[in-house]
Amino acid sequence: MSASTHSSLTNLPKQPIKIAILAMGGEGGGVLADWIVTLGEVNGYFAQTTSVPGVAQRTGATIYYVELFPGADDPEVPTPVLALMPTAGDVDIVLASELMEAGRAVQRGLVTPDRTTLIASSHRVFSMEERSAMGDGRVDSGVLIRQSRQAALRFIHFDMAKIAEKSGSVISAVLFGALCGTEILPFNRNQFEAAIIKKNVGIKPSLQAFSLGLSRAQSAAESKTAEKTAPEPPILNNKVNALLLHIQQKFPACIHNIAIEGIRRLIDYQDLAYARLYLDRLQSLIEQAVKPDERLLSEQLLRETARPLALWMAYEDTMRVADLKIRAGRFQRVRQEMRVSNGQLVEINDFLHPRMEEICDTLPASIGRWLSRPHFVNRMLAKLLSRGRVITTSSIRGYLLLYILASWRRMRRYTRRFQHETGRIEEWLRRIEVAAKRDLELAAEIAQCQRLIKGYGDTYSRGSSHFQTLMEIVDHHLHDLSPVSLRQLREAALADEQGDRLRECQQRLSLY
């Protein structure tokens, strides 16, 4: 690297270079900090690193802070006093191992538009709050990228997790390569690689990941937007082609992608006939609710209904859970995440604790209704289920048990749960169609209430209870309920699993 390519940092010899690293457990944040310290010390810099650990791997990342000060090889330069913690507005470089951590750095004020270069991986590891939210609690990655770009002087981002996996290394090596690629530090590639070699930690995969990260950082442009992957087309055959043609000819363009993804999911979940039922339900809504004079509102209603309808029709029952647990992709993903080498054995144990209600829902409707009543068989089975059990999915016995359960999906249409969910879906769609004749915005808010229904077990029960409360309010106040009031009720229900905020909102709005 020539002197002309160095950033303005190199023109400030009496100023320390301040670097903050935000990394979760297992991602090599400490190794990355050590590499940077080694890089500085070997090349004539004073270097210091400190760290503040987070609460856990995902509730709080560890923050490593490194300061580099020139002159260690000059006996006339006194040893500087370096800071132990980063200060808001006073950081030159921020390295984040995941996109949410980049957002946290921005929120803490560590990233400033007049000074900070932000380097981050664009992949997501969802937080517990996002995973356990009553509805879709995921933070929009596009929003995080836009805010990070606005907050930083320079923002470099790409999927470093994928590169780390490809090279058999960890994200820290990719981040180190990206740091080199930005050319913001006064060191060349050979000096960076020498730091990796000197620390003697996974040298070969680390150097490969470093090289890939460096190349990507050099080619990355600040103005690059978040990559959006279009839905993959379904496996093509004549019957699937007929469904695709129906979407193209009969449905507005605004829901083509959603409808295609919907039939993909439902073919995988059940069969072609079930995917056709999904399109028939959407077609009925189009005929009943679309108003040419209110095209924008009509399109919004269709978008707000098409996605949750597909999700609801692919509800998570015991057959679906068993099917997902025995898929080849899951076994492969577990081996990749555990970094299992060829020849090593992996044992996968799944803890299953089905409730009595879920067992009844899996059976044919008449048998399920009988078993759900309080009698000797009900009490005996409930006692057997109270402890739950561990199934070794990777064993022949455990795999066959789940395979048989997953195969029961052929009889799903006759189960108690299917009949129950079908009835609720039809009632929900009826409410949307009735509301759409009076107020398209209200109809769209009713459609979004499906966000409360997710998962299985206690999560499903709580969400379903809140959903039913909102639907009763819609039924009782359809002609005087405003879209804003229903939105407030839904957001209150999503914010609190126990329903306290929903009850408070009902009381405040006088809606019961």
C-alpha positions in Angstrom: 0.0 0.0 0.0 1.5 3.4 -1.0 1.4 6.4 1.3 -1.0 8.1 -1.1 -3.7 5.5 -0.5 -3.7 6.0 3.3 -6.7 7.7 4.8 -6.4 10.9 6.7 -5.7 8.9 9.9 -2.1 8.5 8.8 -1.7 12.2 8.5 -2.4 12.6 12.2 0.7 11.0 13.8 -0.1 12.3 17.3 -3.7 11.0 17.4 -4.6 7.5 18.4 -6.6 5.3 16.1 -9.7 4.2 17.9 -11.4 0.9 17.0 -14.5 -0.7 18.5 -15.5 -4.3 17.8 -19.0 -5.6 18.5 -19.1 -9.4 18.3 -21.3 -12.2 19.8 -19.9 -15.3 21.5 -18.2 -17.8 19.3 -17.4 -15.3 16.5 -13.8 -14.7 17.4 -14.1 -11.0 18.6 -11.3 -11.5 21.0 -9.1 -13.0 18.3 -9.8 -10.1 16.0 -8.8 -7.6 18.7 -5.6 -9.6 19.3 -4.8 -9.5 15.6 -5.2 -5.7 15.5 -3.0 -5.3 18.6 -0.4 -7.6 17.1 -0.6 -5.7 13.8 0.1 -2.4 15.6 2.8 -3.6 17.9 4.8 -5.4 15.2 4.8 -2.2 13.1 5.8 0.4 15.6 2.6 1.3 17.4 1.6 1.3 21.0 -1.5 -0.9 21.4 -4.1 -1.6 24.0 -7.2 -3.7 24.1 -10.0 -4.0 26.6 -13.4 -5.8 26.5 -16.8 -5.5 28.2 -18.7 -8.8 27.9 -22.4 -8.9 27.1 -25.0 -10.7 29.3 -25.3 -13.6 26.9 -24.6 -14.6 23.3 -27.6 -12.7 21.9 -28.9 -10.4 24.6 -25.7 -8.5 24.5 -22.5 -8.6 22.4 -19.1 -8.2 23.8 -17.5 -4.8 23.0 -13.8 -5.0 22.4 -12.0 -1.6 22.2 -8.6 -1.1 20.7 -6.4 2.0 20.6 -3.3 2.3 18.4 -0.8 5.1 18.9 2.3 5.6 16.7 5.9 5.9 18.0 6.5 2.7 19.9 9.7 2.2 17.9 10.9 5.8 18.7 12.6 6.1 22.1 11.8 9.8 22.2 8.1 9.2 22.2 6.7 8.8 25.7 4.3 6.0 26.4 0.8 7.4 25.9 -2.1 6.9 28.3 -4.8 5.1 26.2 -8.5 5.0 26.9 -10.2 1.8 28.2 -13.7 2.3 26.7 -15.0 3.8 23.5 -16.7 7.2 23.8 -19.7 8.3 21.7 -18.6 10.5 18.8 -14.9 9.5 19.3 -14.4 6.3 17.3 -12.6 6.0 14.0 -13.6 2.4 13.0 -16.4 0.2 14.2 -16.4 -3.5 13.3 -19.7 -5.4 13.8 -20.2 -9.1 13.4 -23.9 -8.9 12.6 -26.3 -6.3 11.3 -28.2 -5.7 14.5 -24.9 -5.0 16.3 -24.1 -2.4 13.7 -27.5 -0.8 14.6 -26.6 -1.0 18.3 -23.3 0.8 17.6 -25.2 3.5 15.8 -27.7 3.8 18.6 -24.9 4.1 21.2 -23.4 7.0 19.2 -20.2 5.1 18.4 -20.8 5.8 14.6 -20.6 9.4 13.4 -21.0 10.7 9.8 -17.9 13.0 10.0 -15.5 10.4 11.2 -16.4 6.7 11.5 -15.9 3.9 9.0 -18.5 1.1 9.8 -17.7 -2.4 8.6 -20.5 -5.0 9.3 -21.8 -8.3 8.2 -25.2 -8.0 6.7 -26.6 -11.4 8.0 -28.9 -11.5 10.9 -29.0 -13.6 14.1 -32.4 -12.9 15.5 -32.6 -11.7 19.2 -34.8 -13.4 21.8 -37.2 -10.5 21.6 -37.6 -10.9 17.9 -38.1 -14.7 18.1 -40.5 -14.6 21.1 -42.7 -11.7 19.9 -46.4 -12.4 19.6 -46.3 -11.3 15.9 -43.5 -10.8 13.4 -41.0 -9.2 15.7 -38.1 -9.1 13.2 -36.4 -5.8 12.7 -36.3 -4.7 9.1 -32.8 -5.3 7.8 -33.3 -2.6 5.1 -34.0 0.0 7.8 -30.8 -1.0 9.7 -28.8 -0.7 6.5 -30.3 2.7 5.7 -29.7 4.1 9.2 -26.1 2.7 9.3 -25.3 4.3 5.9 -26.7 7.6 7.1 -24.8 7.5 10.4 -21.4 6.5 9.1 -18.8 8.4 7.0 -18.3 5.1 5.2 -20.3 1.9 5.4 -19.0 -1.4 4.2 -21.4 -4.4 4.5 -21.9 -7.8 3.0 -22.8 -11.3 4.2 -19.6 -12.3 6.1 -21.2 -15.4 7.7 -21.6 -17.0 4.3 -17.9 -16.3 3.5 -16.8 -17.6 6.9 -18.8 -20.8 6.4 -17.4 -21.2 2.9 -13.8 -20.9 4.1 -14.3 -22.9 7.3 -13.3 -20.0 9.5 -15.1 -17.5 11.6 -16.5 -14.0 10.9 -13.5 -12.3 12.7 -11.2 -13.3 9.9 -13.5 -11.9 7.3 -13.8 -8.7 9.3 -10.1 -8.4 9.5 -9.9 -8.8 5.7 -12.6 -6.2 5.2 -10.6 -3.8 7.5 -7.6 -4.3 5.3 -9.6 -3.8 2.1 -10.9 -0.4 3.3 -7.2 0.9 3.4 -8.0 3.0 6.4 -5.1 1.7 8.5 -1.5 2.5 7.6 -0.6 -1.1 7.1 -0.4 -3.2 3.9 -1.8 -6.7 3.2 1.4 -8.5 4.0 1.5 -6.8 7.4 -2.1 -7.9 8.1 -1.4 -11.5 7.1 1.7 -11.5 9.2 -0.4 -10.7 12.2 -2.6 -13.7 11.6 0.4 -16.0 11.2 2.1 -14.6 14.3 -1.0 -15.4 16.5 -1.0 -19.0 15.1 -4.8 -19.5 15.4 -6.3 -21.5 12.5 -3.8 -19.9 10.1 -4.9 -21.6 6.8 -8.7 -21.0 7.0 -8.2 -17.6 8.6 -6.0 -16.5 5.7 -8.6 -17.8 3.2 -11.4 -15.9 5.0 -9.2 -12.8 5.3 -8.5 -12.9 1.5 -12.2 -13.2 0.6 -13.2 -10.5 3.0 -10.5 -8.2 1.6 -11.7 -8.7 -2.0 -15.4 -8.1 -1.1 -14.6 -4.9 0.8 -12.5 -3.6 -2.1 -15.4 -4.2 -4.5 -18.2 -3.0 -2.2 -19.7 0.4 -3.0 -21.2 2.7 -0.3 -24.3 3.2 -2.3 -25.1 -0.5 -2.7 -28.6 -1.3 -1.4 -29.6 -4.4 0.5 -29.9 -7.4 -1.7 -33.4 -8.8 -2.2 -33.8 -12.3 -3.3 -36.9 -12.9 -5.5 -39.0 -15.9 -4.6 -37.8 -19.1 -6.1 -40.3 -20.6 -8.6 -42.1 -23.8 -7.6 -41.1 -27.1 -9.1 -42.6 -27.0 -12.5 -45.1 -29.5 -13.8 -48.4 -29.2 -15.7 -50.6 -28.7 -12.6 -48.2 -26.2 -11.0 -48.0 -24.3 -14.3 -51.8 -24.1 -14.3 -51.7 -22.4 -10.9 -48.9 -20.0 -12.0 -50.9 -19.1 -15.1 -54.0 -18.5 -13.0 -52.0 -16.1 -10.8 -50.6 -14.2 -13.9 -54.0 -13.9 -15.6 -56.5 -13.4 -12.7 -54.5 -11.7 -9.9 -53.3 -8.1 -9.8 -49.6 -7.7 -10.3 -49.1 -6.3 -6.7 -49.6 -9.8 -5.2 -48.0 -12.0 -7.9 -44.8 -12.7 -5.8 -46.8 -13.2 -2.6 -49.2 -15.7 -4.3 -46.4 -17.6 -5.9 -44.6 -18.0 -2.6 -47.9 -18.9 -1.0 -48.5 -21.9 -3.3 -44.8 -22.9 -2.9 -45.4 -23.1 0.9 -48.7 -24.9 0.7 -47.6 -27.5 -1.9 -44.8 -28.3 0.5 -47.1 -28.2 3.5 -49.9 -30.4 2.0 -50.5 -30.8 -1.7 -51.6 -29.1 -5.0 -55.3 -29.1 -4.1 -54.6 -27.2 -0.9 -52.6 -24.6 -2.9 -55.5 -24.3 -5.2 -57.8 -23.6 -2.3 -55.5 -20.8 -1.3 -55.9 -19.2 -4.7 -59.7 -19.7 -4.7 -59.9 -17.9 -1.4 -57.8 -15.0 -2.8 -60.0 -14.9 -5.9 -63.1 -14.6 -3.8 -61.6 -11.7 -1.9 -60.7 -10.0 -5.1 -64.2 -10.3 -6.4 -65.8 -9.1 -3.2 -63.4 -6.4 -2.0 -61.5 -4.8 -5.0 -62.8 -1.3 -5.8 -61.6 0.2 -9.1 -62.1 3.7 -7.7 -59.9 2.9 -4.7 -57.2 1.0 -6.4 -54.3 1.8 -3.9 -56.4 0.8 -0.9 -57.6 -2.3 -2.7 -54.1 -3.4 -3.5 -53.0 -2.7 0.1 -55.8 -5.0 1.4 -54.8 -7.8 -1.0 -51.2 -7.6 0.1 -52.2 -7.5 3.7 -54.4 -10.6 3.3 -52.4 -12.8 0.8 -49.4 -13.3 3.0 -51.1 -14.0 6.3 -53.6 -16.3 4.6 -50.8 -18.5 3.3 -49.1 -18.5 6.7 -52.3 -19.4 8.5 -53.2 -22.2 6.1 -49.7 -23.6 6.8 -50.2 -23.6 10.6 -47.7 -25.5 12.7 -49.3 -28.8 13.9 -47.5 -31.9 15.2 -47.2 -33.3 11.7 -45.5 -30.1 10.4 -43.1 -30.0 13.3 -42.1 -33.6 12.8 -41.7 -33.1 9.1 -39.3 -30.2 9.6 -37.3 -32.1 12.2 -36.4 -35.0 9.9 -35.5 -33.0 6.7 -32.1 -33.6 5.2 -31.5 -29.9 5.2 -31.8 -29.7 8.9 -29.3 -32.5 9.5 -26.9 -30.7 7.1 -27.4 -27.4 8.8 -26.7 -28.8 12.2 -23.5 -30.4 11.0 -22.4 -27.1 9.4 -23.2 -25.1 12.5 -21.3 -27.5 14.7 -18.4 -27.6 12.1 -18.4 -31.3 12.0 -15.7 -32.9 9.9 -16.2 -36.0 7.7 -16.4 -39.1 9.8 -17.5 -37.5 13.0 -20.8 -38.7 14.4 -23.5 -36.3 15.5 -26.4 -37.1 17.8 -29.5 -34.9 17.6 -31.8 -35.0 20.6 -35.2 -33.2 20.4 -37.2 -32.6 23.5 -40.9 -32.9 22.8 -43.6 -31.9 25.3 -46.9 -32.1 23.4 -50.0 -30.9 25.3 -53.1 -32.9 25.6 -54.8 -30.4 23.3 -52.2 -31.0 20.5 -52.7 -34.8 20.7 -56.4 -34.4 20.4 -56.0 -32.0 17.4 -53.8 -34.6 15.6 -56.5 -37.2 15.7 -59.6 -37.5 13.4 -62.1 -35.0 14.5 -64.6 -37.3 16.1 -61.9 -39.2 18.1 -60.2 -36.0 19.0 -63.4 -34.5 20.4 -64.1 -37.7 22.4 -60.5 -37.8 23.8 -60.7 -34.1 24.8 -63.5 -34.8 27.3 -62.7 -35.4 30.9 -62.7 -39.2 31.5 -60.3 -42.0 32.5 -58.5 -42.2 29.1 -58.0 -38.4 29.0 -56.6 -38.3 32.5 -54.2 -41.3 32.0 -52.9 -39.8 28.7 -52.5 -36.4 30.2 -50.4 -37.9 33.0 -48.1 -39.7 30.5 -47.6 -36.5 28.6 -46.8 -34.4 31.6 -43.1 -35.2 31.7 -42.4 -34.9 28.0 -39.7 -37.0 26.3 -36.4 -36.8 24.5 -36.3 -38.3 21.0 -32.9 -39.0 19.4 -33.8 -37.9 15.9 -30.5 -39.0 14.5 -31.2 -42.6 15.5 -33.2 -45.1 13.3 -35.9 -45.5 16.0 -36.3 -41.7 16.6 -36.2 -40.9 12.9 -38.9 -43.5 12.1 -41.1 -42.3 14.9 -41.1 -38.7 13.5 -41.3 -40.0 9.9 -44.6 -41.8 10.7 -46.0 -38.8 12.5 -45.0 -36.5 9.5 -46.6 -39.0 7.1 -49.9 -38.5 8.9 -50.3 -35.2 7.0 -52.1 -37.3 4.3 -54.9 -37.4 6.8 -54.6 -33.8 7.9 -57.9 -32.8 6.4 -59.8 -35.1 8.7 -58.1 -34.0 11.9 -59.8 -32.0 14.6 -57.3 -29.2 14.2 -57.8 -28.8 10.5 -61.5 -28.5 10.8 -61.1 -25.9 13.6 -58.5 -23.8 11.7 -60.5 -24.0 8.4 -63.6 -22.6 10.3 -61.6 -19.8 11.8 -60.0 -18.9 8.5 -63.3 -18.7 6.7 -64.7 -16.5 9.5 -61.7 -14.2 9.3 -62.1 -13.9 5.5 -65.8 -13.2 5.8 -65.1 -10.4 8.3 -62.6 -8.9 5.9 -65.0 -9.0 2.9 -67.8 -7.5 5.0 -65.6 -4.7 6.3 -64.2 -4.0 2.8 -67.6 -3.0 1.6 -67.7 -0.2 4.1 -64.0 0.6 4.8 -61.0 -0.8 3.0 -58.6 0.5 5.7 -60.5 -1.3 8.4 -60.6 -4.5 6.3 -56.8 -4.3 6.0 -56.4 -3.9 9.8 -58.6 -7.0 10.3 -56.3 -8.9 7.9 -53.2 -7.9 9.9 -54.7 -9.3 13.1 -53.6 -12.7 11.9 -50.2 -11.8 13.1 -51.3 -12.8 16.5 -51.6 -16.5 15.4 -48.2 -18.2 15.3 -46.2 -21.1 16.6 -47.7 -23.9 18.6 -48.2 -24.9 22.3 -48.6 -22.0 24.8 -47.5 -19.4 22.2 -50.3 -20.4 19.9 -52.9 -20.5 22.7 -52.1 -17.0 23.9 -52.1 -15.5 20.4 -55.3 -17.3 19.5 -57.0 -15.9 22.7 -56.0 -12.4 21.9 -57.0 -12.8 18.2 -60.5 -14.1 19.3 -60.9 -11.0 21.6 -60.2 -8.7 18.7 -62.6 -10.5 16.4 -65.3 -10.3 19.0 -64.7 -6.5 19.1 -64.9 -6.4 15.3 -68.2 -8.3 15.3 -69.8 -6.1 18.0 -68.5 -2.7 16.7 -68.2 -3.3 13.0 -70.2 -0.2 12.0 -68.5 2.2 14.4 -65.0 0.7 14.8 -62.2 2.9 13.3 -59.1 1.5 11.6 -56.9 3.4 14.1 -58.7 1.9 17.1 -58.3 -1.7 15.8 -54.6 -1.0 15.0 -54.1 0.2 18.6 -55.8 -2.9 20.0 -53.7 -5.2 17.8 -50.4 -3.5 18.7 -51.4 -3.7 22.4 -52.1 -7.4 22.0 -48.7 -8.0 20.3 -46.8 -6.1 22.9 -47.9 -8.2 25.9 -48.3 -12.0 26.0 -50.5 -11.9 29.2 -53.0 -9.5 27.7 -52.7 -6.7 30.3 -52.0 -4.0 27.7 -54.9 -5.2 25.5 -57.3 -4.9 28.4 -55.9 -1.5 29.2 -56.4 -0.4 25.6 -59.9 -1.9 25.6 -60.8 0.1 28.7 -59.3 3.3 27.3 -61.2 3.0 24.0 -64.4 1.6 25.7 -64.4 -1.4 23.4 -65.6 -4.7 24.8 
